[in-house]
Amino acid sequence: MRKISILPSVITLGNITCGFASVVLAADGEYERAAWLILLGMVFDALDGQVARMTRTAGNFGVQLDSLCDIVTFGLAPAVLINRIGLDYGRLGIHDQVVWLLPMLYLVCAALRLARFNLETGTEEEDHECFCGLPSPAAAGLVATLIILNNYLPARPFDFLPERPVVVAMPFVGLVAGALMVSRVKYAHFGNRLFRGARPFTWLMALIFLCILMALSIKVALATIFTVYTLGGVVQGLWAKLFGKPPAAIAQNTPNE
């Protein structure tokens, strides 16, 4: 029997534990707590790979276990959350078929995304510099933070919006996130892009703004981070198609003054 790495595996199992608890809480109507558990699962997901590489225990077992846990925390849990909150607020005019079908499509896309990731990605650090398609943790984070933001906002933020606009939009947010997961849109590894190497001065200003926003409201800040990250890959992909080079590459090739 092959030996397995214990510490990274235990951390990975913390991920699936958060996913299971999120599903249970969502079924009980505890939507915000369920969303926070998805974000906690992201912490475990980020730690297990780093610990495996630091201890030089990364292997195929860890990769497979990580994907099995990810499909629960970042596939099933967000899909259940979208479904349950949509049915709970069914009086807002969301059709039941939409509330069932679109979260199901999100889950299917998450499974396809993780299967493709396992086939195309190795265990070395350089294999995680960028992602092909929206990473499943980022897609789940988008869903979770918007649901957290929903409880922070008034029932009708503006007169021209429907009641609970975040809830009304959530099935369609899941559909877009699912489509981006199985797309070929390039997404940078957030930690590597933010903290490694030299960056333009605008990166520092954006980081300062983000810190101020987090100090004012952590809920708004988290929703902003995941929304900007999700849309950023699409914008960079369109920019690259139109101008032949993504805006980040242009910024890096521009000399500092």
C-alpha positions in Angstrom: 0.0 0.0 0.0 1.4 3.4 -0.9 2.1 5.9 1.8 0.1 9.2 1.9 0.9 12.6 3.3 -1.1 13.1 6.5 -1.0 16.8 7.2 -2.1 18.1 3.8 -4.8 15.4 3.7 -6.2 16.4 7.1 -6.3 20.1 5.9 -8.1 19.0 2.7 -10.7 17.1 4.8 -11.4 20.3 6.6 -12.5 21.7 3.3 -15.1 19.0 2.7 -16.3 19.3 6.3 -17.0 23.0 5.6 -18.8 22.0 2.5 -21.0 19.4 4.2 -21.9 21.9 7.0 -22.7 24.5 4.4 -25.2 22.2 2.7 -26.9 21.3 6.0 -27.1 25.0 7.1 -28.5 26.0 3.6 -31.2 23.3 3.9 -32.1 24.8 7.3 -32.4 28.3 5.9 -29.1 29.6 7.5 -27.9 31.1 4.2 -25.4 33.6 5.5 -23.7 31.1 7.8 -23.7 28.5 5.0 -22.0 31.1 2.7 -19.3 31.9 5.3 -18.5 28.2 5.6 -17.9 28.1 1.8 -15.3 30.9 2.3 -13.8 29.0 5.2 -13.5 26.0 3.0 -11.5 28.2 0.6 -9.0 28.8 3.4 -8.5 25.0 3.8 -8.2 24.6 0.0 -5.5 27.3 -0.2 -3.6 25.8 2.7 -3.5 22.2 1.7 -1.6 22.7 -1.6 0.8 25.1 0.0 1.6 22.7 2.9 2.0 19.8 0.5 4.5 21.7 -1.6 6.4 23.1 1.4 6.7 19.7 2.9 7.4 18.1 -0.5 4.6 15.7 -0.1 2.5 16.7 -3.1 1.2 13.7 -5.0 -1.6 12.2 -7.1 -3.5 11.1 -4.0 -3.7 14.7 -2.7 -4.8 16.0 -6.1 -7.6 13.5 -6.3 -8.7 14.0 -2.7 -8.7 17.8 -3.2 -11.0 17.5 -6.2 -13.4 15.2 -4.4 -13.6 17.7 -1.6 -13.8 20.7 -4.0 -16.9 19.3 -5.8 -18.7 19.3 -2.4 -17.6 22.7 -1.1 -17.3 24.6 -4.4 -19.8 22.7 -6.5 -22.6 21.1 -4.4 -22.7 23.7 -1.6 -23.1 26.8 -3.8 -25.6 25.0 -6.0 -27.7 24.1 -2.9 -27.4 27.6 -1.6 -28.6 29.1 -4.8 -31.5 26.7 -5.0 -32.6 27.0 -1.3 -32.5 30.8 -1.2 -34.3 31.1 -4.6 -37.1 28.8 -3.4 -37.3 30.6 0.0 -37.8 34.0 -1.9 -40.0 32.4 -4.5 -42.5 35.2 -3.9 -40.1 37.5 -5.7 -41.1 36.0 -9.1 -38.3 33.5 -9.7 -39.7 30.6 -11.5 -39.2 27.2 -9.8 -37.8 25.6 -12.9 -35.1 28.3 -13.1 -34.2 27.8 -9.4 -33.8 24.1 -9.9 -32.2 24.0 -13.4 -29.6 26.7 -13.2 -28.0 25.6 -9.9 -27.9 22.0 -11.4 -26.0 23.4 -14.4 -23.6 25.2 -12.1 -22.9 21.9 -10.3 -22.3 20.1 -13.6 -19.9 22.8 -14.8 -18.0 22.6 -11.5 -17.5 18.9 -11.9 -16.3 19.3 -15.5 -14.0 22.1 -14.4 -12.4 20.0 -11.7 -12.0 16.9 -14.0 -10.3 19.1 -16.7 -8.1 20.7 -14.1 -6.9 17.2 -12.9 -6.0 16.2 -16.4 -4.3 19.4 -17.5 -2.5 20.5 -14.3 0.5 19.0 -12.4 1.6 19.3 -8.8 4.5 21.7 -9.4 4.3 25.4 -8.4 4.7 26.6 -12.0 1.5 24.6 -12.9 -0.5 26.9 -10.7 0.6 30.3 -12.1 -2.7 30.7 -14.0 -5.9 28.9 -14.6 -7.8 28.0 -17.7 -11.4 28.9 -16.8 -12.7 30.4 -13.6 -11.4 28.4 -10.7 -14.2 26.6 -8.8 -13.3 28.2 -5.5 -13.6 31.7 -7.1 -17.0 30.8 -8.6 -18.2 29.5 -5.2 -16.7 32.6 -3.5 -18.7 34.8 -5.9 -21.9 33.1 -5.0 -21.2 33.1 -1.3 -20.1 36.7 -1.0 -23.1 38.0 -3.0 -25.5 36.0 -0.7 -23.7 37.5 2.3 -24.0 40.9 0.7 -27.8 40.3 0.2 -28.3 40.3 4.0 -26.3 43.5 4.3 -28.3 45.4 1.7 -31.9 46.8 2.2 -34.7 44.8 0.7 -34.9 47.3 -2.2 -31.7 49.3 -2.5 -33.1 51.5 -5.3 -36.7 52.1 -6.4 -36.0 50.9 -10.0 -34.7 47.5 -8.7 -36.9 44.6 -7.7 -37.1 43.5 -4.1 -34.0 41.5 -3.1 -32.2 42.0 -6.4 -29.3 39.9 -5.4 -31.6 36.9 -4.8 -33.4 37.4 -8.1 -30.1 37.5 -9.9 -28.4 34.6 -8.1 -29.5 31.7 -10.4 -28.2 33.7 -13.4 -25.0 34.5 -11.5 -24.5 30.8 -11.0 -25.1 30.2 -14.7 -22.5 32.7 -15.7 -20.0 31.4 -13.1 -20.6 27.9 -14.4 -20.1 28.9 -18.0 -16.8 30.7 -17.1 -15.6 27.6 -15.2 -15.7 25.5 -18.3 -14.5 28.3 -20.6 -11.0 28.8 -21.8 -10.8 32.3 -20.3 -7.4 32.8 -18.6 -7.4 33.7 -14.9 -4.3 34.6 -12.9 -3.5 32.9 -9.6 -4.6 35.7 -7.3 -1.9 35.3 -4.6 0.9 35.0 -7.2 -0.3 37.9 -9.2 -0.8 40.2 -6.2 2.3 39.5 -4.1 5.1 38.2 -6.4 7.4 40.3 -8.6 7.3 44.0 -9.4 3.9 45.5 -10.1 2.7 48.9 -11.4 2.0 51.7 -9.0 -1.7 51.3 -9.7 -1.6 47.8 -8.0 -0.5 49.5 -4.8 -3.2 52.0 -5.0 -5.8 49.3 -5.6 -4.5 47.3 -2.6 -4.8 50.4 -0.4 -8.3 51.0 -1.6 -9.2 47.4 -0.9 -7.8 47.6 2.6 -9.9 50.8 3.3 -13.0 49.1 1.9 -12.4 46.0 4.1 -12.1 48.3 7.1 -15.4 49.9 6.3 -17.3 46.8 5.4 -15.9 43.3 5.1 -19.0 42.1 3.3 -18.9 44.7 0.6 -15.2 44.2 0.2 -15.4 40.4 -0.3 -18.2 40.7 -2.8 -16.2 43.4 -4.7 -13.1 41.2 -4.7 -14.8 38.1 -6.2 -16.9 40.1 -8.6 -13.9 42.1 -10.0 -11.8 38.9 -10.2 -14.6 37.1 -12.1 -15.2 40.0 -14.5 -11.4 40.8 -14.8 -10.7 37.5 -16.7 -13.4 38.2 -19.2 -12.3 41.8 -19.7 -8.6 40.8 -20.2 -9.7 38.0 -22.6 -11.7 40.5 -24.7 -8.9 43.0 -24.6 -6.4 40.4 -25.8 -8.7 39.5 -28.7 -9.2 43.1 -29.7 -5.7 44.5 -29.2 -3.5 41.3 -29.1 -2.2 41.8 -25.6 -3.9 41.8 -22.2 -3.9 45.0 -20.3 -1.7 43.5 -17.5 1.0 42.7 -20.0 0.8 46.3 -21.4 1.2 47.6 -17.9 4.2 45.4 -17.2 5.9 46.5 -20.4 5.3 50.2 -19.7 8.4 51.8 -18.0 7.9 53.4 -14.6 8.2 57.2 -14.6 
